[in-house]
Amino acid sequence: MAETNMNKKAKVRRIRHRGRENQVIIYIGKHLRFFFNEHDWKVLPMAAVIAALVGMVIRKRFFINMEGSLIGAFALTCVGIWNGCFNSIQSVCRERPIVKREHRSGMHISAYVTAHMIYQFLLCAAQTGLSMYMMKIMGVQFPKEGFMTSWMIVDIGITLLLITYASDMMSLFISSISHTTTGAMTVMPFILIFQLVFSGGIIPLPAWSQTLSDFTISNYGIRAIAAQSGYNEMPMVTAWNTLEGMRNSEIGGTVTVGQLLDLTASDAAQKRRDTVIVPSYTVQEAANFTGTVADALQLKDKVVIPAMTVEDVLNQILTNDALQELQDKDLPTEAEGENMKASDMIRLLLNVCRENGLSDQSLTSEITVDDAIRSLRLDELAQSDGDVPLNKPITLGEAIDFLSGNEWVQSKREETVTVKLTIGDVFDLVGEENIKAAVEEKTAQAAWKAEYERTPENIIINWIMLGLFIMAFALLATLALELIDKDKR
């Protein structure tokens, strides 16, 4: 009987302040009491710790290169989403019975949600300021000059605030439709996973799921921060770092001359006929290049002209197919009417040399590539005529035409060529800085993205989209709570 009387009193009780403005002020005061008395202030040191940890990870990457800017944008977006989600995920569902009772007594849901929005905005602003300060302390090198404002740290701070606040309003909506704190916390991990996996930033998405990224806060947050940091204007270093890590890896092998010649007939080679493969070299450049090539290909000790005796020379003449016409030539003799072939004369001379011990006498000494280079005296010439050009540029087409029309080269198709060198040797041969510049430039061009273009219009559009998320989730939370009286529990 006593319970019935109490319920009747509760039903006739009405809220004293009926105006929305007064109710907003009252509920802001209530949230502030929760902040101090219910330890809601704990979200601030948590935000500081998270920002410090993230700052330690991105401080040597953010604003440095493409990869670092994208990783930094993703990391900062994660910070904002994490802070915002846990600000309000339990704020409504933990007092759901009270909200239902006060709504029946005359509380305006719009005033209740507005008070939440004001309080949560102040909380998000405090978290953002603290996060930016901690990242600055941890060594993140924010450029001094901003793009949208006078300071880059303020530019990034505005985007982080919008991400945090949008996530906060999303959690407020989830808290509004959840009946218990356990239910809200159970849903929260799935929301976080959806936001981060389908952000479209770090993780490439299959074609069927790319549209989902347009419905994530993280997508617009990453776009805004990447654009602000100048993603498209920076070099990409991953490919070069990978290549440099292979410096000691060996490349090359054994191929036939024919396989190399067949490459010149490929479509790729024909399309590049006008490409200069041998530039014009001065005497000084030729001296440097010749020595570098010999070192890189490990050819300095290779014998180009072996030591030859009298017998070696005569045998070479007898066995060389190119001298067959000379060997078959008839030579006159003292006997009238008789001739002797040149090959017979050479054999006769060879026997005479053997009989007299002259066949082993050396005619030439061994000459290596290094000996041949030194014989050119390029170093001496470089001192006096270093700037004198030695040749005209040679294009790929000219080289192909020469190789395909040269009978001697074609006759060597079955011979093998063995080349063994390291990636580092190629760097030394071509020039490490030249390779690095080319690789970074080409990979940066391939990684360029229109959605990260650094323009005021692009950044403002992403800010507007985050603002629309804020308003949409606040409206959804209001609509959900307007129906709270239909909740039978």
Protein Blocks (a to p, Z undefined) as FASTA:
>chain_A
ZZmmmmmmmmmpccfblbfklmmmmmmmmmmmmmmmnopmmmmmmmmmmmmmmmmmmmmm
gokbmmlmmmmmmmmmmmmmmmmmmmmmmmmmmmmmmmmmmmmnopafklmmmmmmmmmm
mmmmmmmmmmmmmmmmnopacdfbdfklmbfklmmmmmmmmmmmmmmmmmmmmmmmpcbf
klmmmmmmmmmmmmmmmnopmmccdfklmmmmmmcfklmmmmmmmmmnommmpccfklmm
mmmmmmmpcedddddfklmmmmmmpmklmmmmmpcfbdcddfklmmmmmmmmmmmnopml
pcfbdcddfklmmmmmmmmmklmmmmmpccddfbehiacdfklmmmmmmmmmmmnopmmp
cfbdcddfklmmmmnommmmmmmmmmpcfbdcddfklmmmmmmmmmklmmmmmpccdddd
dfklmmmmnopklmmmmmmmmmmmmmpcfklpccfklmmmmmmmmmmmmmmmmmmmmmmm
mmmmmpmZZ
